[in-house]
Amino acid sequence: MEDRIGQSVRSAPGGEPRIDAVPPSPVLPVLLDRTFGHADITLLRHEVSRLLPVIGVTGDRLSGFVLAINEVITNVVLHAGGAGRIVLRREAGSVWCVVTDSGPGIPEDYLAGRLLPGTEEIGGRGLWLAHQLCDEVTTATGPIGTSIGLRMDLAPLS
């Protein structure tokens, strides 16, 4: 038998291959990958809240990570053109959430995210919260967009 590109195709001895003969596919590290806008913030928060316990993020760490993600996607909607992309993936003992946008970049005053803004200031707490709640926060920003990575360590399986 030949396939469409002229290569030979053989059947397994004794007939067609069995479905269970195919090795199981590895667990995919990407849990979520989608674009979002204003109408998706609540949906994404619920989706992330549903996905994270499956890989071991629970309790206060779950609440904190979901809050940090919510703050970052809300910032995209409010300050970076209204739309972005979120990718949630498992990687080497951690879960990463990377949020990207094509906005004008984060002003330097907000970029460090390490100092709590004063009580008289409006806004500026989203990145600060992310730094408090996540094990690592990475930021790449400029005039053509921003990418923020949020990492939460996974508890070792016992």
Disulfide bonds with the S-S distance in Angstrom:
none
